[in-house]
Amino acid sequence: MADDPDRRSFLKSATCVVGGGIGLVAVAPAIRLVLDPTNQQTVTTPSDPIDVGAAERLRVGPEWRKVDVIAPVVHDAWTTARNVVLGAAWVRRSADTKIEALSATCPHLGCAVGWDLQNAGFLCPCHNSRWTANGQVVANSGPAKRDLDPLPIEIKDGRLQLTWVRYKLDTGSREPA
């Protein structure tokens, strides 16, 4: 009876099932830890308009003014941060009180775009990409493939309200990141 093949195969199978169950119980939390963040948004940035200052500070004219875009609150998987600088925007107000805003982030690799007084246009110092005073890319001036990205802006209760949008870099089309 000690060499009964049915009993021996049953014990082997039962040992494998019990061992596999214990192994699964031990490994399941690790698998969940690794896979869980793939279904969740772990970093949030504001989707609501951000106050960037008083509208009266923005003079009417063709000159652009650089303003910092500061998020009141940004959450990530572990912390909440307040007054986080997201970037900057170039803002101007035309004679017909139309307000325009362009992202000060280079659409090539994300460098900070500045104003070039000498050429009366925008310049990225990283790779020498240039844009006209209206934000249109100058052909053969650098690796940037598109115009500067426009940002939604409006005046509400005498304050400039800008909606921050981050776009994919180094593409010819404007796609939100």
C-alpha positions as CSV (number, residue, x, y, z in Angstrom):
1,M,0.0,0.0,0.0
2,A,3.0,2.3,0.5
3,D,3.7,2.2,-3.2
4,D,0.1,3.1,-4.3
5,P,0.6,5.2,-7.5
6,D,-2.8,6.9,-7.2
7,R,-2.1,8.1,-3.7
8,R,1.4,9.3,-4.6
9,S,0.1,11.3,-7.7
10,F,-2.7,12.8,-5.6
11,L,-0.2,13.9,-2.9
12,K,2.1,15.4,-5.6
13,S,-0.9,17.3,-7.2
14,A,-2.2,18.4,-3.8
15,T,1.3,19.7,-2.8
16,C,1.6,21.6,-6.1
17,V,-1.8,23.2,-5.7
18,V,-1.2,24.2,-2.1
19,G,2.3,25.5,-2.9
20,G,1.0,27.4,-5.9
21,G,-1.8,29.0,-3.9
22,I,0.6,30.1,-1.2
23,G,3.0,31.5,-3.9
24,L,0.1,33.4,-5.5
25,V,-1.0,34.9,-2.2
26,A,2.6,36.0,-1.7
27,V,3.1,37.5,-5.2
28,A,-0.3,39.1,-5.7
29,P,0.4,42.2,-3.7
30,A,3.7,42.8,-5.6
31,I,1.9,42.4,-9.0
32,R,-0.8,44.8,-7.8
33,L,1.8,47.3,-6.7
34,V,3.5,47.3,-10.1
35,L,0.3,47.3,-12.3
36,D,-2.0,49.6,-10.3
37,P,-0.5,53.0,-11.3
38,T,-0.9,52.2,-15.0
39,N,-4.7,52.7,-14.7
40,Q,-4.4,55.9,-12.6
41,Q,-3.4,59.5,-13.2
42,T,-0.7,60.0,-10.6
43,V,0.2,63.6,-11.4
44,T,-2.4,66.3,-11.9
45,T,-2.0,69.8,-13.2
46,P,-4.8,72.4,-13.2
47,S,-7.2,72.3,-16.0
48,D,-9.1,75.3,-14.8
49,P,-7.9,78.8,-15.8
50,I,-5.0,80.2,-13.7
51,D,-4.9,83.8,-12.6
52,V,-1.8,85.5,-14.0
53,G,-2.4,89.0,-12.9
54,A,-4.5,92.1,-13.3
55,A,-5.7,92.9,-16.8
56,E,-5.0,96.6,-16.3
57,R,-1.2,95.9,-16.1
58,L,-1.3,94.7,-19.7
59,R,-0.9,97.8,-21.9
60,V,-2.5,97.9,-25.3
61,G,0.1,97.5,-28.1
62,P,2.1,95.1,-30.1
63,E,4.6,94.4,-27.3
64,W,4.6,91.0,-25.7
65,R,4.9,90.7,-21.9
66,K,6.2,87.5,-20.2
67,V,4.2,86.2,-17.3
68,D,4.9,83.2,-15.0
69,V,2.2,80.6,-14.9
70,I,1.9,79.4,-11.3
71,A,-0.4,76.6,-10.4
72,P,-2.1,77.0,-7.0
73,V,-2.0,73.2,-6.3
74,V,-0.4,70.2,-8.0
75,H,-0.9,66.6,-6.8
76,D,1.3,63.6,-7.5
77,A,1.1,60.1,-6.2
78,W,2.6,61.0,-2.8
79,T,2.5,64.8,-2.2
80,T,0.5,68.0,-2.8
81,A,2.5,71.1,-3.7
82,R,1.3,74.6,-3.7
83,N,2.3,77.6,-5.9
84,V,4.2,75.4,-8.5
85,V,5.7,77.2,-11.5
86,L,4.4,75.4,-14.6
87,G,6.2,77.6,-17.1
88,A,5.7,81.0,-18.7
89,A,3.5,82.6,-21.3
90,W,3.9,85.6,-23.6
91,V,0.8,87.8,-23.4
92,R,-0.3,90.9,-25.4
93,R,-3.4,93.1,-25.8
94,S,-4.1,94.6,-29.2
95,A,-5.9,97.9,-29.9
96,D,-9.3,96.1,-30.3
97,T,-8.7,94.8,-26.7
98,K,-8.1,91.3,-28.1
99,I,-5.8,89.3,-25.7
100,E,-3.4,86.7,-27.1
101,A,-1.1,84.3,-25.2
102,L,1.6,82.1,-26.5
103,S,3.5,79.4,-24.5
104,A,7.1,80.4,-23.7
105,T,8.0,76.7,-24.1
106,C,9.9,75.8,-27.3
107,P,7.9,73.2,-29.2
108,H,11.2,71.4,-30.2
109,L,12.6,70.2,-26.8
110,G,10.9,72.5,-24.2
111,C,13.5,75.2,-23.6
112,A,12.5,78.6,-22.5
113,V,11.7,80.9,-25.4
114,G,12.8,84.5,-25.1
115,W,12.3,87.8,-26.9
116,D,15.0,88.8,-29.4
117,L,15.1,92.6,-29.5
118,Q,17.5,92.6,-32.4
119,N,15.2,90.7,-34.7
120,A,11.9,91.7,-33.1
121,G,10.8,88.1,-32.7
122,F,11.0,85.1,-30.4
123,L,14.2,83.0,-30.0
124,C,15.0,79.7,-28.4
125,P,18.6,79.9,-27.2
126,C,19.1,76.1,-27.1
127,H,19.0,75.3,-30.8
128,N,18.5,78.8,-32.4
129,S,14.9,78.3,-33.5
130,R,13.2,81.6,-34.3
131,W,9.6,82.8,-34.6
132,T,8.1,86.0,-35.9
133,A,6.5,88.6,-33.6
134,N,3.2,86.7,-34.2
135,G,4.7,83.4,-33.1
136,Q,5.1,81.8,-36.6
137,V,8.2,79.7,-37.0
138,V,10.8,81.1,-39.3
139,A,11.8,78.6,-42.0
140,N,15.3,77.1,-41.7
141,S,16.0,78.9,-38.5
142,G,16.4,75.8,-36.3
143,P,14.9,72.4,-35.5
144,A,11.4,73.7,-34.3
145,K,8.7,72.1,-36.5
146,R,5.8,74.3,-35.6
147,D,4.6,77.8,-34.5
148,L,4.6,78.7,-30.8
149,D,1.7,77.1,-29.1
150,P,-1.3,79.4,-28.4
151,L,-2.9,79.3,-24.9
152,P,-6.5,80.1,-24.1
153,I,-6.8,83.4,-22.2
154,E,-9.6,85.7,-21.1
155,I,-10.4,88.6,-18.8
156,K,-12.7,87.7,-15.9
157,D,-13.5,90.2,-13.1
158,G,-10.5,92.4,-14.2
159,R,-8.0,89.5,-14.0
160,L,-6.2,87.6,-16.7
161,Q,-7.3,84.0,-16.7
162,L,-4.9,81.7,-18.6
163,T,-5.5,78.0,-19.2
164,W,-2.2,76.1,-19.2
165,V,-1.8,73.4,-21.9
166,R,1.3,71.3,-22.4
167,Y,1.8,70.0,-25.9
168,K,3.9,67.1,-27.2
169,L,7.4,68.2,-28.1
170,D,9.2,67.8,-31.4
171,T,6.2,67.2,-33.6
172,G,4.8,69.2,-36.5
173,S,1.2,68.9,-35.2
174,R,-0.1,70.4,-32.0
175,E,-1.2,67.5,-29.7
176,P,-1.8,67.9,-26.0
177,A,0.7,65.8,-23.9
